[in-house]
Amino acid sequence: VAFCFSLTYEACGQMDRRAIKRNNQRIANFRGQKTGFGKFKRYHSVGLSVNALNYYGDLAPRPTRFSTDISFTRPGLGLYWNYRMGSRISLQTQFMYGTLRASDNSADQGDLENGVFRYRRNLSFRNNIMELSVVGVVDLFPNQNTYISRVPFTPYAYLGVAGVLHNPQAQAPATDLSGNPLAEAGQWVDLRPLGTEGQFSNLDATDANSGIQPYQTLQLAIPFGLGVRLRLTEVLDASFDIGFRYTFTDYLDDVSQNYVDLGVLGSDLARAMSYRTGELGALSSPYSYQGRNGTTYTVQAGYGSEAPDNLRGNKDDNDIYMVTSIRLSYILGATFHKAKFR
């Protein structure tokens, strides 16, 4: 019995040593997960953003690229969906509704050249925009394994593409250029159908705006920005980010090129919305000319008449707007992806 027991013990010991050796070989040959997604819980989240919008363009207080008037900051709301694709990368789709607004009344009159020009131009606008964007979001700190073990804090950056539906408007003055009451007085009217820079008029080949076309109300934009995200609970995150939308239009404000002969415009309302310097009172340098419709117009010299130097805007710079957002997102769940080994 003792002899049989000793043989059995020796056999078991050899088997254990062989098993340990095999395990050691497996550990020595282990190379971990493949780079990329690997063992990871990808998850979806939905959220709400409260936004503040600021406009940068031809009606800014100063001619510099990033001049804006904070007093014209307007609110916006957004709904978004986010898909966590990897440890640092997310794909986010957002629909946002907001308002842009500006006025030449805020022009810096201490700038004797550009400030006085803007004040005398006396244009203003509002634009209720709808934006649908798709952006890639890259976190600075990686997410570990599951949404439950995500980092408590991370900065991030985003870049993508957006479609923007816009429609610039302005309030109509009390009277037309001849002093007659306007039926639309005080109302917000759509500017695009009026063709305030001659978009729907028969312009001469020598006119400064010759060949101008009506602008499209659906435009592309490039959204980009930076932010930070905080983990509030197991399924709630809060974020704060500041971003810009570079648009491919100069007509968010209905202002881009030169003044035109007021006689080529199609209505008294169009003329009143194209040239608004007369609303400021007596003209310092009056200039009279006979329009192509046979009517005589008296305007401020340099405004409201056809001439290569009578600029209404700067067509070389497209409009930009800034979006500052506070976000709250809720994690819907996770889908487990098995680890893959080499």
C-alpha positions, 0 to 999 in steps of 0.5 A: 500500500505504501509503495502504491501510494508513493507511486501515485504521489510521484505521478501527481507531482510530475503532472503538477509540475508539467501544468505549472510549466505550461502556465508559465509558458502561456504567461511568457507568451501573452501579448495583451489586447490588440491596440484599438478598442479591445476589451471595452464597453462602448456606450451611448449617451444623450444630452441637453446643452444650453448655449450662448451665441456671439456673432463675428462679421461685417456688423461687428464693432471693429474691423478686426477678425475677432471683434464682437459685442458681448451685449448682443449675446443671444441664447440657444438650446441643443439636443445631442447624442454621443457614441463612445467609440474608444478609450479617447474618441467619441462621435457626437451629433447635435441639433441646435437652435439659436439666435445671432444679432448685431447692430452698427449702433455698437460701433467703436466711434473712437475709431475715426475711420472704421467706427464712424463708417459703421455708425453711419451705415446704421445696419442691423440684423437678427438671424434665427439659425438651426444647426445640425452638426456631427463632430469627433470628440477626442479626450485628453485622458483615456476612459478605462474599460467601462462607463462605470470606471470612466475618468472623473475629469478630462479636457477634450477637443472637437472638430467636425462639419455642420449644416446651418439653416439661416434667415437674416432679418431686420426691423423695418423703419417707420417710413421709406426714403421719401418719408412715406409710411411703410406698411411693415414699419416696426416689423421684422422682415426677411432680408434675402427676398429684398435683394438689398445688394442687387441680387434680384436686380438688373445690374450693368456690367460695370456695376461693382456688384455685377454678377451677384447671385442670391445667397443660399439659406442652407450653408456648411460650417466647420465647428471646432472647439475645446472643453472639459467634462466632469463625472457627476454620478455613475451615469451623469456627466457635465461639460463646458466648452467654447467653440467656433463655427467657420461658415462658408457664407458672408451673408449671415447678416445680409451684408457683404459687398457694395451699395447699389443704385437705389433705383434698381431695387424692386420696392420701397421696402428694399430701398429702405432696408438697403440704405439706412443712414438717413434714419440718423438725422440730417446728412453731414455730406448730402449727395443727390443723384437720379436713379435708374428708375428716374427718381432722385435720391439724396444720400450721405456721400459714400453710402446708398449709391453705385460706386466702386468705393461705396462699400457696404461690407467686406466680401473677403471675410466669411462670417463666424459665430461662437458657441459657448455651451454647458452640457448635461449628458445621461449614459443609456447603457453599454455593449460589451466587446470581447477582448481579442488577442494576437 
